[in-house]
Amino acid sequence: MITVSKNLFGKTQDNKEVYSYTLSNDYIEVIVSEFGANIISIKVPDQNNVLKDIVLGYDNLYDYENQDKYIGATVGRCANRIKSGLIVINNTKFFLNCNDAKNHLHGGNIGFDKKIFESQKTENGVKFSYTSSDREENYPGELTLDVVYTIKDKALNIQYLAKSTKDTVCNITNHTYFNLNGHNSGDILGQYVQIFADYFTPNNEESLPTGEILPVKSTPMDFNTPKQIGQDINSNYEQIKQAKGFDNNWIIKDYDGTIKKAATAFSKETGIKLNVLTDAKGVQFYSGNYLDGASTGKDHSLIKSRYGFCLECQAFPNAFACPEFEKPILKAGDLYSRKIIFDFS
């Protein structure tokens, strides 16, 4: 049996009420918020049948308003980085707002992570909706977005549905930081990750993909066999060294537009396993290298660098500067659809 309940989460600094929803069944409990269509909490049982909250987050709305690490958030219109904020659609240049030095990151100055979504309870979850106006953050077209969270069995399912009045960019993902030992348990270096990918896209010193596609074989970027996150995180390999850990896009094996398993993570300490499935082409594995300064999290717990990891399902970053990469363009009137499934055991 699935229960869905609505609760007041808090008021914004300009006095707008924000609600959260708790989705639960006999196995999983998830809390999501109208602010940023954000995942606040995911609780699943460990090997001793004790419920563990395994995602980083905050106890109050104020901290979500003021954070800059995208903890738990829906990010868009375009996830990840765009060089110089430059996109070209139908031979027209648009310069998006740049909020990561000289580049555009996760939707710009005020992306979806800082928006208040309208909400509607569904039979087994909640639908969040937001309308992004034409030229918001300089994106063309009015974009209407639905973010639908549902739970089924041991999984949290996320679906993004969007339409635009003009040809635009659309590449939306979730930016939850996982810690399978529990959100307040310290670093994630002893936890295991497996990424089903034979190739990845290397970055330059600004964390922008260069357009190259490199094999993971015989490099520390090879996660085809499960390995501890800490095994190679301090490697002298250039990609790891310049990012102070892992922060690249991996190309999901056998991509054909259907749902594939992108990655698996597990903790021997708690016995909790996470499978990430998606119909996206890439997945960004980020080991939380720059979490310092994220303030105090839930239950007064510290959030520090490498205390959580992200598996962000996405189109390839920086595609407009990389001729070989498919551009995440949504045609006017077409339906954008992406699915992400976090399946636990």
N, C-alpha and C positions, 0 to 999 in steps of 0.2 A: 504493500500500500504506500502511495506517495502522498505526502502532505506538503502544502505550500502556504506559508504564512507571511503576512506583510507587517512590518514594524517601522516606526519612526527611527531613522538612524541619526538624525541631527539636523541642525540648521546651518546653512552656509554663512559666510561672513556678511553677506548682504541679506540675511534673514529669510532665505528660501528653504522650505522644508524638503528634506531628502529622505526617501524610504529605502529600506532594504527588504529582501525576501529570503526566507529560509526554505530550502528545498530538502526534503529528507525522505528516506525509505528505511528499510531494515538494515542497510549496509552503510550508506553514505549520507552525509549532511553537508550542504553547500549554502553559503550566504553570499548573495550578490547585491549590488547597490545601484541605485539610479545614477549616482555620481560616477561618471566614467564607465558606466555599464561594467562595474568593477567586481572582480572576485575577491571577497574579503576573507573567506574561510572555506577550507575543504577538510572535513573530518572523516577519516576512515579508520577501521580497527587495525591495530598492530597484531603481531603473532600471539600476544597474550589477551587478545580481544578487548584491549583498552583503546578508546577513541583518541586519535592523534590529529591535531590540526597541523597540516603539512604544507601550508603556504604562508609566506611572509605577508604582513599587513599591519593595519593600525586599528586601535580601539575607537577612534573618533574621526569625525568628518574633517575637522580642522587640519589634521595631519595629512589626509588625502588631498585637501586643497593646496597644501603648501609643499608637498613632496615633489621631487624632480627626477625620481628613479622609475616612474611608470609602474609602480608595484601593483600588480593585479589588474591593470587597466586594459580596456579596449583601446588600441592605438590605430590612428588613421587620420586623414584619408589614405595616406601612404605610410605603411610601416617601414622602419629602418631609414637609411640615409639616401639623400639625393644630392649629388655634387652641385654646389652653388645654387641649389634650389631650382635648377633649370629643367623644365620639361618642355617637350615639343609635341604638339598635337595638331594634326592637319596643317603642318608647316607653320604653325603659329607658336611663338615662344611665350611661355609663362614663367615668371620668376616667383617662386614660392618664398614665403618668409623663412629666413635662415635663423635657426635657434641652436645650432651646434657648431660654434665658430662660424665658418664660411658656408656651412651646409645646412640642409633641411633634414630634420629628424622627427620621425613618428608624428607627422601631421602639423608641425610648426609651433608657433608661439603659444597658441591655445588650441591644442588638438582635442580629439574626442575624449582623451583621458581627463579633461577638465570640464566637460560638458555635463549638464544634467539632462538625462534621458527621461522621456515619458515612459510609463510602465503599465503593463497589463498582465494580470495573472492568467496563466493557461492551466490546462488540466494537469500537466506534470512538470510545470516550470513557470517561467516568466518571459515576457517579450518586452525588451527595451527599444524605444524608437527615438530617433533624432533626425531633424532636418538641418542639413548644412547648407547655408545660403550660397548663392552664386558669388564667387570670388572670396569666400571665406578662406583665409590664409593664402589668398590669390589663386585657389583652385577654380577652374571654370565649371559652371553648371551648378544647379541646385541638386544636392544629393540627399535622397531619403534613405535612411539606414534602419534596419531592424537587427537587433542582436537577441537571439533566442537561446535561452538556457533551459535545458531539460535534463532530468536524471532518469536513467533506466538501468535496472540491475545494479552493477557496480561502477557505472560510468556517468560522467558529466559530459553532455553533448552540447556543443556550441555551434550555432549556425548564423552566418552573416548573410543578409539579403539586402541589396541596394539597387537603386535606380537613379539615373541622373537626367536632367533636362538637356545637357550638352555632353559631348564627348569629354571625358575627364579621366583622372587617375583614381584607381580604387585598388587598394591592397591592404586589407584589414586583418589584424591578428590580436591575440591575447598575450599579455606581458606578465603573466603570473610567475613569481619566483617560488620554486619548490624546495623544500627541505624535508626529505622523507624520514628523518629522525624526529621531526617536530619543529615547528617554526621557531622555538626558543632553545634549540639544542646546540647552537654554535655552527661551525663551518660544515661544508658539504663535501670535503675532500675525500672522505672514506666511502662515499656512496658511489655506486656503479652506474655507468651510462653506456648504452649501446645505440649507435646511430646507423641506420640501414642506408648507407651511402658509400659509393666507391670514389666519389669526386666531391671537391669543395671549391668555393670561389675565394681566392686569396684577396686580401685587403692591402691598401697602402697605409701610410702612417696616420692618415685621417680616418681610418676604419671604413674606407670606401672600397668596394670591390673594383679591381682593376680591369675586369673583363676576361681575365684568364680563367680557365677551368683546369684544376690540377688533380691528379690521383692522390688518394689518401695513403695508398700502399707504401710501406716502408717509411712512413712519417708519423709523428705524434698525433696527427689528425685522424688516424685510423681508429675508428670505434666500431668496426664490424664485429669484433669480439668484445663482450662487456669488459670494461676496465674502470678502475677507480679514477674519479675525477682528478685526484691529487697526483696520480702516477706521473703525468707529463706536464702538469700545470706550470712548473717552474723551468721548463725546458728552454734551451737556447735557440730553439727553432724560431725563425724570424716572426712568423705569424703569431705565435704565442707570446714571444718576448715583447713585441710592440703593443699588444693588447693587455699585457699583464695577466694573461690567462687565456681562456677560450672565448672567442667572440667572432665567429665566422658563420657563413651560410653553407650548409651541406646540401647536395643535390640528391633528393630521395630516389632510391633505386626503383627502376621499372615504372617510372611515372607515366601514367596514361590518362590522368584526369579523374580517375576513380579513387576511392578511399584506400590508402595504403598505410602500413605501419611505418612511421617515420623514425621512431626512437623508443627505447625502453630505459627505464631507470629503476634501481632498487637499492634498498638498504638491508644489509645483513643484520644490523642492530635491531630494527623493528620488524623486519620481514615484509615491509610494504613494497609493492611493485607498482610502477606506473607505466602503462603503454600509451603512447601518443600516436593517434591515427589522424590522417588528414587527406583531403584531395588537393592540397597545395603542392607545388613543385619543389619547394625548398624548406629547410628548417634551420633557424639560427640557434645554435647552442651557445649560450652566454653563461659564464660561470660566476656572474655577480662581482666582477673585478673592481667595480667602482661604486659599491654600495656604501662605503664609508660616507658619513654625513647624512644618512637616511633617517636620522633621529631615532627615537625609541619606538619599538613596535608593540604589538599586542602583549598584554600581561606584563608591561614594563620591561620587555626583553630587548636586548641590544640588537641592532641590525648593523652588521659590519661587512666588509668586503669578503666575498666567497661564503656568505651565510645562506645563499640561495642560488639556484640555477634556473635558467629559462630555456624553454624549447618552443621557439616562436615560429609557427608555420606560416609561410609567406611566399610571395613571388620574389624573384631575385632582387636584392637591393641594388640601387644605383644603376638601374637598367637603362636610363636615358643617356648615360655617359658610356655605356658599353654596347657597341653595335650588335654583338652576337646574342645579347640577352633579350628575351621576349619582354615587350613593354606592357605594364599592367594598365592598359587603357580600357575603360568601360565606355562603350558606345551609347549615345543618347537613346533612352528607351529600352535598352537591353537590361536583363536581370543579372546582377552580380550575385554569385552564390559561393560561399566557402564553408566547409565544415571542419571542425576540430573536435576530437574526442579524447578525453582524459579518462582512461579505463584503468581501474585499480584492482589489485588482488593481494 
